[in-house]
Amino acid sequence: MVLQKLDSGLLTITMNRPDRRNALNPDMTRGLVEAARRAAEDHEVRAVLLKGAGGTFCVGGDVKSMAEGRAPLGFEAKMANLRRGMEVSRILHQTPKPVVAQLDGAAAGAGLSIALSCDLRVASASCKITTAFAKVGLSGDYGGTYFLTQMLGSAKARELYLTSPVLSATEAYNLGMVTKVVPDADIDAEAHDLAMSLAQGPSVTLGYIKRNINNAETMSLESLLRRRSDPPFALGRHRRSQGSSEGLCRKAQARLSGPLKMAEGIEMAEYLRLRQICLVAPHLAPVISDISDIMGLKVCYRDGNVAKYGLENALLPVDTILLEVVAPFQPGTAAGRFLDKTGGRGGYMAIFCCDDPDARGKHANGMGVRTANVITHAPYHGVQLHPRDCRAAFIEFNHTDGSDDVLGPYPPAGPDWQKAIRKDVTLALTDVEMQSPDPLGLAEHWGKILGVAVSSGEPALKLPNAGFRFVKGASDLMSGLTFRVADIAKVRDAAKAKGCKVSGDTFDLCGVTFKLVG
């Protein structure tokens, strides 16, 4: 139901349900989220064009299907589907890649919300635009109230949501909701040309511009100025710059597509992803057997380098994030002390790939967070922070020279780790749960270390490929992992067969709670 086409750096995402005017159902929203994740994570993608098939962008949720009883789900299941689907708006809004929405036919309800999450909107002259929610007895979703309030202000957003007028493309343009209006016959070419021009432009600069504008929605002027993240300042220190010390020529700048190296005075660079989660077990073999059999994952590597720490390990890829389990084979190890201290409850380490581990370590040191260990096995370099100062778990920053791609070389996972990716049972690791007596305080502490703002509502830190949720608990620890799976019941039954403690769609394994979502 969602088509993807990558051409010269432009990823075109097409909602393909023309017989229902591209109304959203679970399959459609699942496909949109997957396409948006690809757009955010694939370094071959430099810009995105989002459109609908059959001459209509999207009329919102499939209300007709629900009214006809073809979606007989309970309330909790409906809310779970909604939360999963709404991720598309967050990802498109937060990705550093420019996103263009091609609006023709109609953009209504959740369809309009998704369009508003994009950076630019090109509308055909006959397109009709409406919030629609009030007319179908719904309050609004997919972030539309947020985006419209940011775009037009509270008063106009209230008017458009409470009264739900149907706007012409020209009326929407006059309000500032769309970027430009073009004749119906020209909509395909105009939207494509605009998106392709962004794909062929200076992608690093455009990413920084987008990030700065997103930050301006929540940060004070003083905070923005302190970041000193203006693209020309940072681009002059890009690791691939071949120009003079005064910076890049414009022609070279336009070809840049990689991440930026952290420069002196910049608090945090943009490039940061969750690379690996490490758990600790008293004995390695039975836990790896359980994880493999229950989650359908395959071991990609056993790293002999950890033997000098008195440990053995195994790594299993969950899409592009590695799940590692370590076990002590001799007394006096840090992992053994962790087991003794925690009683085997809690995850051990969160590992992040970034552009400059040393600069991030120095930033953490300035907060009073000590460096526990520095690891260099060229081309890999990692900086581990002290768990007592991090609270809850180790944090490691690492970088592999010449490999900024999520599917590129990563020495700790072995030479061919990508070949072990299995997605027939487990599709992705989406969230890490952290518990604390003071969840907001722990979220803010980790947010300062990582350089990531805490989300409103339930404290959370959002990275391009995963999130960290902070919940109330008796002590500081990494308490759970959330996995998106193809068949929740099948995985749950496999966990029961292995003797795991199962409760609802969760089970306990290797000191943490595995939560399953569809």
Buried (B, 14 or more C-beta within 10 A) or exposed (E): BBEBEBEEBBBBBBBBBBEBBBBBBBEBBBBBBBBBBBBBBBBEBBBBBBBBBBBBBBBBBBBEBBEEEEBEEEEEEEEBBBEBBBBBBBBBBBBBBBBBBBBBBBBBBBBBBBBBBBBBBBBBBBBBBBBBBBEBEBEBBBBBBBBBBBEBEEEBBBEBBEEBEEBBBEBBBEBEBBBEBBEBEEBBEBBBEBBBEBBBBBBBBBBBBBBBEBBEEEBEEEEBEEBEBBBEBBBBBBEBBEBEEEBBEEEBBBEBBBBBBBBEEBEBBBBBBBBBBBBBBBEBEEBBEBBBBBBBBEBBBBBEEBEEBBBBBBBBBBBBBBBBBBBBBEEEBBBBEBBEEBEEBBBBBBBBBBBBBBBBBEBBBEEEBBBBEEBEEEEBBBBBBBBEBBBBBBBBBBBBEEBBBBBEBBBBBBEEBBEBBBBEBBBBBBBBBBBBEBBEBBBBBBBBBBBBBBBEEEBBBBBBBBBBBBBEBEEBBBBBBBBBBEBBEBBBEBBEEBEBEBEEBBBBBBBBBBBBBB
